[in-house]
Amino acid sequence: MPNAATRTALLQIHFCVLLWGVTAILGKLITLPALPLVWWRMLLVVAMLALLPRMWRGLAALSPRLVLGYCGVGALVALHWLTFYGAVKLANASVAATCIALAPVFTAVVEPWIAKRPFRPRELAFGLAVLPGVVLMVGGVPDGMRLGVLIGALSALLVALFGSLNKRLVSHADPLTVTALELGAGTLTLTLLAPALPLLLPALASPLWVVPNLHDGVLLLALAGLCTLLPFALALVALRHLSAYTVQLVTNLEPVYAIVLAMLFLGEQRELTPLFYLGVAIILGAVFLHPLLNRGRKAESAGL
């Protein structure tokens, strides 16, 4: 039986994942295009973190090499959010959230390359197991949403890239400082990228400087404060009492929460066919099975 601290931590991490699932819904409700939406979200989070003396103390303690490393990761985070909300706008919240469920598949391929370790056959099998679900998912969306699926898959690849890089860097600095630095670099990246976006990703091109109206402003504050900083702070507390394995399993629920919320609040099930949801079930089944198999492999290697 888990003790009281572990039970509380489990509730906290589930609440965090639920809030992360809400980000796709807010992305659909906010009327801004993906580019200014992400730019404002990052800028607001950085502004909130800039009010904390702890963040500035952590920043002063960083070496120039680490600062550059975190800035590079921040550029990838910005591109991930841009493509994620681009998928929300080009398709819908359910499609974008399902595409993010592909991130563990890309991680299985990308992480060995970044960590400079051998590629395991089990990881290739994991990727192949997901392919039927991807085919069904693509077949279950209207033709007009296919570009959104492609952009969403690119977003999942970017998750794999910055997630693997963050694993190598995250323990070297205060997490709040890392977040401020990465999102600050991400804001700058989008500012510099905006003029070239019509050539690089025409589907996501739009004016950068768009002042939100009251409706969008309130939702952007919720996105930055309630769905970014609040779950970040709660997750830091919860991680003290939970294993990485437990956190990974719970985090895999994010697409499930997003899809259910999209059904309840946006009625997106009317836009998609049963083939889409069958594909989602296959993808999520593989994603949940992967850490279970990995846990079994680690136990065998430990002689348990």
Backbone torsions as a table, in degrees:
resi	resn	phi	psi	omega
1	MET	NA	128.1	176.9
2	PRO	-66.5	146.6	178.3
3	ASN	-77.3	177.7	-174.6
4	ALA	-62.7	-39.4	-179.1
5	ALA	-64.4	-39.8	179.6
6	THR	-68.5	-41.5	178.2
7	ARG	-61.5	-43.5	178.4
8	THR	-61.9	-42.7	180.0
9	ALA	-63.4	-38.5	178.2
10	LEU	-63.2	-43.9	177.4
11	LEU	-62.5	-40.4	-179.9
12	GLN	-63.5	-44.1	-176.8
13	ILE	-71.0	-33.9	174.7
14	HIS	-64.1	-40.8	178.8
15	PHE	-64.5	-40.4	177.0
16	CYS	-59.7	-46.4	-178.1
17	VAL	-65.6	-36.9	175.6
18	LEU	-61.7	-43.6	178.2
19	LEU	-63.9	-38.4	176.7
20	TRP	-65.1	-34.4	176.3
21	GLY	-66.1	-29.2	179.7
22	VAL	-68.6	-23.0	-176.2
23	THR	-59.1	-36.7	178.8
24	ALA	-66.5	-38.2	179.4
25	ILE	-65.8	-45.2	178.5
26	LEU	-62.9	-36.4	178.0
27	GLY	-61.2	-33.2	177.4
28	LYS	-76.8	-35.5	-176.9
29	LEU	-76.4	-31.0	178.1
30	ILE	-72.6	130.6	-173.5
31	THR	-83.5	-11.2	178.5
32	LEU	-63.9	146.9	170.4
33	PRO	-61.6	166.5	-174.2
34	ALA	-59.4	-41.6	-175.2
35	LEU	-62.1	-57.2	178.2
36	PRO	-66.8	-29.1	177.4
37	LEU	-59.4	-50.6	-178.6
38	VAL	-67.8	-40.0	180.0
39	TRP	-59.7	-46.6	179.1
40	TRP	-66.5	-39.5	179.8
41	ARG	-60.4	-47.2	-178.7
42	MET	-65.5	-44.6	-178.8
43	LEU	-61.5	-41.6	-179.6
44	LEU	-65.9	-40.9	178.7
45	VAL	-64.4	-44.2	179.0
46	VAL	-61.5	-41.5	179.1
47	ALA	-62.4	-40.1	178.3
48	MET	-65.6	-42.6	-179.2
49	LEU	-69.8	-28.3	-180.0
50	ALA	-65.4	-16.8	178.8
51	LEU	-80.1	-9.1	-175.6
52	LEU	-97.4	118.7	177.7
53	PRO	-57.5	-33.2	179.5
54	ARG	-57.0	-37.8	-179.0
55	MET	-64.6	-43.5	-178.7
56	TRP	-68.4	-36.8	176.4
57	ARG	-63.1	-42.0	178.6
58	GLY	-64.8	-37.8	-179.7
59	LEU	-66.0	-39.4	-179.7
60	ALA	-65.8	-24.7	-177.4
61	ALA	-86.1	-6.6	-175.7
62	LEU	-82.7	144.3	173.7
63	SER	-79.0	155.2	177.9
64	PRO	-56.6	-35.0	179.9
65	ARG	-63.7	-43.9	178.8
66	LEU	-66.9	-38.6	178.7
67	VAL	-58.9	-45.8	178.6
68	LEU	-63.0	-39.9	179.1
69	GLY	-62.1	-46.7	179.6
70	TYR	-66.8	-34.4	177.9
71	CYS	-65.8	-38.3	177.1
72	GLY	-63.4	-43.0	176.8
73	VAL	-63.8	-38.9	179.3
74	GLY	-61.5	-35.8	176.5
75	ALA	-63.0	-39.8	177.7
76	LEU	-67.6	-38.6	177.1
77	VAL	-60.2	-43.4	179.9
78	ALA	-61.3	-43.4	179.7
79	LEU	-67.5	-35.9	176.2
80	HIS	-62.3	-49.0	-179.4
81	TRP	-64.6	-38.4	178.9
82	LEU	-61.5	-45.4	-179.5
83	THR	-73.1	-33.4	178.1
84	PHE	-63.5	-50.7	179.7
85	TYR	-72.0	-25.3	171.4
86	GLY	-62.9	-40.9	177.0
87	ALA	-65.3	-37.9	176.7
88	VAL	-60.2	-44.2	-177.4
89	LYS	-73.2	-39.4	-177.0
90	LEU	-78.6	-25.9	178.4
91	ALA	-123.6	-103.6	173.2
92	ASN	-161.9	180.0	-175.3
93	ALA	-64.8	-37.9	-179.0
94	SER	-63.8	-44.0	180.0
95	VAL	-64.3	-46.7	-179.4
96	ALA	-61.2	-43.4	-179.6
97	ALA	-65.6	-38.5	179.0
98	THR	-66.4	-39.4	178.1
99	CYS	-61.1	-37.6	179.1
100	ILE	-64.8	-25.7	176.2
101	ALA	-64.6	-14.5	176.6
102	LEU	-79.2	-10.3	-176.7
103	ALA	-55.3	-43.3	178.1
104	PRO	-60.7	-30.3	177.6
105	VAL	-65.9	-47.2	177.9
106	PHE	-65.2	-36.2	178.7
107	THR	-61.6	-39.8	179.5
108	ALA	-60.2	-28.2	178.9
109	VAL	-89.7	-41.3	-172.7
110	VAL	-78.8	-40.1	-172.6
111	GLU	-60.5	-42.7	177.3
112	PRO	-57.7	-36.4	179.6
113	TRP	-68.7	-43.5	-178.8
114	ILE	-72.2	-41.5	-178.9
115	ALA	-81.5	-4.7	179.6
116	LYS	56.6	49.9	175.6
117	ARG	-123.9	161.9	-178.4
118	PRO	-63.0	148.2	175.7
119	PHE	-80.8	132.1	-176.0
120	ARG	-97.3	137.4	177.5
121	PRO	-56.7	-31.8	179.6
122	ARG	-60.4	-35.1	-179.6
123	GLU	-70.7	-35.9	175.4
124	LEU	-65.6	-41.1	178.4
125	ALA	-62.2	-37.7	177.8
126	PHE	-60.3	-46.1	178.8
127	GLY	-62.2	-42.3	-179.8
128	LEU	-66.5	-34.2	-179.3
129	ALA	-64.6	-27.1	-177.8
130	VAL	-81.8	-24.4	-173.4
131	LEU	-55.1	-44.9	177.7
132	PRO	-58.3	-36.7	178.0
133	GLY	-65.3	-38.5	178.5
134	VAL	-64.4	-43.4	179.6
135	VAL	-61.1	-44.8	179.5
136	LEU	-66.5	-40.5	179.9
137	MET	-61.6	-46.7	179.4
138	VAL	-62.7	-40.0	179.2
139	GLY	-69.5	-17.0	-177.2
140	GLY	-96.8	5.0	178.2
141	VAL	-111.6	150.5	176.8
142	PRO	-60.7	154.9	-178.6
143	ASP	-55.2	-35.6	-178.3
144	GLY	-67.4	-12.9	-179.8
145	MET	-100.2	-2.5	-174.7
146	ARG	-61.9	-37.5	177.8
147	LEU	-63.4	-36.3	176.7
148	GLY	-62.5	-37.0	176.7
149	VAL	-63.9	-43.7	-179.8
150	LEU	-63.5	-44.8	178.5
151	ILE	-65.2	-36.9	177.5
152	GLY	-65.1	-38.3	177.1
153	ALA	-65.4	-38.3	175.3
154	LEU	-62.2	-38.7	177.2
155	SER	-61.7	-40.6	178.2
156	ALA	-65.1	-38.0	176.9
157	LEU	-62.7	-40.3	178.6
158	LEU	-66.2	-34.6	174.0
159	VAL	-59.0	-45.5	-179.5
160	ALA	-61.6	-40.4	-178.6
161	LEU	-67.1	-52.9	-176.0
162	PHE	-74.4	-28.2	176.7
163	GLY	-65.3	-42.9	179.3
164	SER	-67.2	-39.5	177.9
165	LEU	-68.2	-39.1	-180.0
166	ASN	-62.4	-34.0	179.2
167	LYS	-58.8	-32.9	-178.1
168	ARG	-81.2	-18.5	-171.9
169	LEU	-114.5	-23.9	-165.4
170	VAL	-64.2	-27.1	-176.1
171	SER	-80.9	-2.1	-174.7
172	HIS	-94.2	0.7	-177.8
173	ALA	-157.4	165.5	177.0
174	ASP	-62.7	132.3	-176.1
175	PRO	-58.2	-37.1	178.8
176	LEU	-65.6	-38.7	177.2
177	THR	-65.2	-42.9	178.7
178	VAL	-59.8	-45.4	-179.1
179	THR	-61.2	-47.0	-179.7
180	ALA	-62.0	-42.9	-178.3
181	LEU	-66.4	-45.4	-178.8
182	GLU	-65.5	-44.7	-178.3
183	LEU	-73.3	-30.7	173.5
184	GLY	-64.3	-44.1	177.2
185	ALA	-65.0	-35.5	178.6
186	GLY	-65.8	-39.9	177.2
187	THR	-61.4	-43.9	178.4
188	LEU	-65.0	-39.6	178.9
189	THR	-58.7	-47.0	-179.7
190	LEU	-66.2	-35.3	178.6
191	THR	-62.5	-43.1	-179.5
192	LEU	-75.9	-30.6	-176.3
193	LEU	-78.8	-27.3	-172.2
194	ALA	-50.7	-45.1	-179.2
195	PRO	-64.9	-27.9	-177.7
196	ALA	-91.5	-7.8	-174.8
197	LEU	-61.0	-35.7	177.6
198	PRO	-58.7	-27.2	177.1
199	LEU	-86.8	-37.8	-174.6
200	LEU	-82.5	-48.2	-179.2
201	LEU	-139.5	77.9	-174.5
202	PRO	-56.3	-32.3	-177.4
203	ALA	-65.0	-22.1	-177.0
204	LEU	-106.7	2.1	-177.5
205	ALA	-71.6	138.7	176.9
206	SER	-168.8	165.3	174.3
207	PRO	-60.2	140.1	179.8
208	LEU	-80.7	-47.9	-173.9
209	TRP	-85.6	92.6	176.6
210	VAL	-125.3	119.1	178.9
211	VAL	-78.2	121.2	-177.8
212	PRO	-65.5	145.9	170.6
213	ASN	-77.2	179.4	-175.4
214	LEU	-60.2	-43.7	179.6
215	HIS	-57.9	-51.6	-178.4
216	ASP	-69.0	-34.7	179.9
217	GLY	-62.4	-43.2	178.8
218	VAL	-64.9	-43.7	-179.8
219	LEU	-67.7	-34.9	177.1
220	LEU	-66.2	-38.6	176.1
221	LEU	-64.2	-39.3	176.0
222	ALA	-64.5	-41.4	179.7
223	LEU	-63.1	-43.2	-177.8
224	ALA	-74.5	-46.4	-174.5
225	GLY	-83.9	-55.3	-173.8
226	LEU	-79.1	-31.1	-174.7
227	CYS	-107.6	0.3	177.6
228	THR	-123.6	-64.7	-176.2
229	LEU	-71.3	-43.6	-178.6
230	LEU	-61.0	-52.6	178.8
231	PRO	-64.0	-31.1	177.5
232	PHE	-61.4	-48.1	-179.2
233	ALA	-64.9	-42.9	178.7
234	LEU	-63.8	-40.3	-178.8
235	ALA	-63.8	-37.4	178.5
236	LEU	-60.3	-39.5	178.8
237	VAL	-70.6	-44.9	-176.7
238	ALA	-64.7	-35.2	-176.4
239	LEU	-63.7	-19.6	178.9
240	ARG	-68.3	-21.3	-173.4
241	HIS	-116.8	1.9	-175.7
242	LEU	-124.8	150.0	176.1
243	SER	-77.8	159.4	177.1
244	ALA	-61.4	-34.2	179.2
245	TYR	-62.7	-46.6	179.2
246	THR	-62.5	-43.1	179.9
247	VAL	-62.8	-40.1	179.9
248	GLN	-63.6	-43.5	179.4
249	LEU	-62.0	-44.9	-178.8
250	VAL	-66.8	-41.1	-179.6
251	THR	-61.8	-31.3	178.4
252	ASN	-64.0	-12.9	178.2
253	LEU	-78.6	-9.7	-175.8
254	GLU	-54.0	-47.8	178.2
255	PRO	-62.4	-33.8	179.2
256	VAL	-62.9	-49.1	178.3
257	TYR	-59.2	-44.3	-177.3
258	ALA	-63.1	-42.5	-178.2
259	ILE	-67.3	-42.5	179.0
260	VAL	-64.0	-43.8	178.7
261	LEU	-64.3	-37.5	178.7
262	ALA	-65.6	-34.4	175.3
263	MET	-65.9	-45.6	-173.6
264	LEU	-70.8	-42.7	-170.8
265	PHE	-102.9	-23.3	-176.7
266	LEU	-116.1	-9.8	-179.4
267	GLY	60.8	35.0	-173.9
268	GLU	-70.6	-15.6	178.2
269	GLN	-61.8	-20.3	178.2
270	ARG	-75.3	-18.3	-178.8
271	GLU	-91.9	-12.9	-170.9
272	LEU	-122.1	155.0	-178.5
273	THR	-97.8	166.9	175.8
274	PRO	-58.0	-27.8	177.5
275	LEU	-59.0	-39.0	178.9
276	PHE	-59.9	-48.3	-176.6
277	TYR	-70.6	-29.5	173.3
278	LEU	-65.6	-42.9	176.2
279	GLY	-61.2	-42.1	177.6
280	VAL	-59.1	-43.7	-179.0
281	ALA	-61.2	-41.6	179.8
282	ILE	-65.8	-45.4	179.8
283	ILE	-61.2	-48.6	-178.4
284	LEU	-66.8	-35.5	176.5
285	GLY	-59.2	-45.5	178.5
286	ALA	-66.0	-41.0	-178.7
287	VAL	-63.7	-39.1	179.1
288	PHE	-75.5	-31.5	-179.2
289	LEU	-71.6	-32.5	-175.3
290	HIS	-57.0	-53.1	178.8
291	PRO	-64.9	-29.3	177.1
292	LEU	-64.1	-44.2	178.9
293	LEU	-66.6	-41.1	178.7
294	ASN	-63.3	-37.0	178.7
295	ARG	-65.2	-41.2	177.5
296	GLY	-62.3	-40.4	-179.9
297	ARG	-65.1	-40.4	179.4
298	LYS	-65.8	-38.2	179.4
299	ALA	-64.6	-41.5	178.8
300	GLU	-63.0	-42.7	-179.1
301	SER	-66.7	-25.4	178.5
302	ALA	-87.8	-3.6	179.6
303	GLY	76.3	25.5	-178.6
304	LEU	-90.0	NA	NA
